[in-house]
Amino acid sequence: MRRRQILPFAAVLMVAPSAFAWPDQPVKLVVPFTPGTGPDIIARFVAERLKFGQPVVVENVAGASGNIGSQQVARAKADGHTLMSSVNTLVMNASLYKNLPYDPVADFVPIGLTAWGSLVLVAHPSQKPGTLAELIAAAKASPKTLTYGSPGVGTPHHLSMALVETTAGIEMVHVPYKGTAGAVQDLLGGQVGYMFLPVHVSAQHIRAGKLKAIAAGSPQRLPQLTDVPTLAESGLKGVDVDMWYGFFAPKGTPPELVERLNKEVSAILNSSEAKAVFEAQGLIPATSTPATLGEIVARDKTRWADVVAKRGIQPE
């Protein structure tokens, strides 16, 4: 009897070291974008506060709208030593690139949400339509005359406006730029009429009277712009264009490591420090179970594939 009671414990001792030895080398947190972007800000904040007994090194692997870094993580060894900080472009790219070298759903294990980012539909003050209803009416009366800018084809800014076009049944003229700076400059100068911009970028220009707010892209009104109605409140029901951010690991990463990562990252993101740092960058810290992030990824992959197909969008 005594031997039978001891054996299960002995068995646990035999298998436990493989689970608890991690990490036995530095952990690499890949950001598939340039320094200073949302995924990079989140990655560096979390990496500095993770206590694993090994350093967590943030590595920017930018290029091809995040595809190069994402592919690197998808092909990495699934031992918990390579992770990724990404954003919803991860699933947008699945519809934009025909020969994508990875699958955003099948090739990654979600660890959990890290933040939400909000977009605001704004207009140059010279534009006569000042509400979403007026914008839709004007676009229907004169198709392909109103213009909107974006940092490039397939960016969240572009696809958010494409979703509005599809849902509202309107046609506008998309003017893509090579980056946010040029697009914002021309929007402020009146060369393009409309654009979706992150709230922390748009709020300062709205308050200064350089841009006018049309609608918030979130399900709820934004704390920075409480007087700006949402898309739903403006008549476009069931549409929100919030950007989600999250951490991922390569497919096959052991569940116990995913659970530990989720727990420790969540503790960092639930702090008052995270709230203050993130809000200064227009982000709202968020946490979730791995399963919840997985559901969001799968849902958005379908949603944006539908928008890309209906608008006939092709990457440049």
Rosetta blueprint (number, residue, H / E / L):
1 M L
2 R H
3 R H
4 R H
5 Q H
6 I H
7 L H
8 P H
9 F H
10 A H
11 A H
12 V H
13 L H
14 M H
15 V H
16 A H
17 P H
18 S H
19 A H
20 F H
21 A L
22 W L
23 P L
24 D L
25 Q L
26 P L
27 V E
28 K E
29 L E
30 V E
31 V E
32 P L
33 F L
34 T L
35 P L
36 G L
37 T L
38 G H
39 P H
40 D H
41 I H
42 I H
43 A H
44 R H
45 F H
46 V H
47 A H
48 E L
49 R L
50 L L
51 K L
52 F L
53 G L
54 Q L
55 P L
56 V E
57 V E
58 V E
59 E E
60 N E
61 V L
62 A L
63 G L
64 A H
65 S H
66 G H
67 N H
68 I H
69 G H
70 S H
71 Q H
72 Q H
73 V H
74 A H
75 R L
76 A L
77 K L
78 A L
79 D L
80 G L
81 H L
82 T E
83 L E
84 M E
85 S E
86 S E
87 V E
88 N L
89 T H
90 L H
91 V H
92 M H
93 N H
94 A H
95 S H
96 L H
97 Y L
98 K L
99 N L
100 L L
101 P L
102 Y L
103 D L
104 P L
105 V L
106 A L
107 D L
108 F E
109 V E
110 P E
111 I E
112 G E
113 L E
114 T E
115 A E
116 W E
117 G E
118 S L
119 L E
120 V E
121 L E
122 V E
123 A E
124 H L
125 P L
126 S L
127 Q L
128 K L
129 P L
130 G L
131 T L
132 L H
133 A H
134 E H
135 L H
136 I H
137 A H
138 A H
139 A H
140 K H
141 A H
142 S L
143 P L
144 K L
145 T L
146 L L
147 T E
148 Y E
149 G E
150 S E
151 P L
152 G L
153 V L
154 G L
155 T L
156 P H
157 H H
158 H H
159 L H
160 S H
161 M H
162 A H
163 L H
164 V H
165 E H
166 T H
167 T H
168 A H
169 G L
170 I L
171 E L
172 M L
173 V E
174 H E
175 V E
176 P E
177 Y L
178 K L
179 G L
180 T H
181 A H
182 G H
183 A H
184 V H
185 Q H
186 D H
187 L H
188 L H
189 G H
190 G L
191 Q L
192 V L
193 G L
194 Y E
195 M E
196 F E
197 L E
198 P E
199 V H
200 H H
201 V H
202 S H
203 A H
204 Q H
205 H H
206 I H
207 R H
208 A L
209 G L
210 K L
211 L L
212 K E
213 A E
214 I E
215 A E
216 A E
217 G L
218 S L
219 P L
220 Q L
221 R L
222 L E
223 P L
224 Q L
225 L E
226 T L
227 D L
228 V L
229 P L
230 T E
231 L L
232 A L
233 E L
234 S L
235 G L
236 L L
237 K L
238 G L
239 V L
240 D L
241 V L
242 D L
243 M E
244 W E
245 Y E
246 G E
247 F E
248 F E
249 A E
250 P E
251 K L
252 G L
253 T L
254 P L
255 P H
256 E H
257 L H
258 V H
259 E H
260 R H
261 L H
262 N H
263 K H
264 E H
265 V H
266 S H
267 A H
268 I H
269 L H
270 N L
271 S L
272 S H
273 E H
274 A H
275 K H
276 A H
277 V H
278 F H
279 E H
280 A L
281 Q L
282 G L
283 L E
284 I E
285 P E
286 A L
287 T L
288 S L
289 T L
290 P H
291 A H
292 T H
293 L H
294 G H
295 E H
296 I H
297 V H
298 A H
299 R H
300 D H
301 K H
302 T H
303 R H
304 W H
305 A H
306 D H
307 V H
308 V H
309 A H
310 K H
311 R H
312 G L
313 I L
314 Q L
315 P L
316 E L
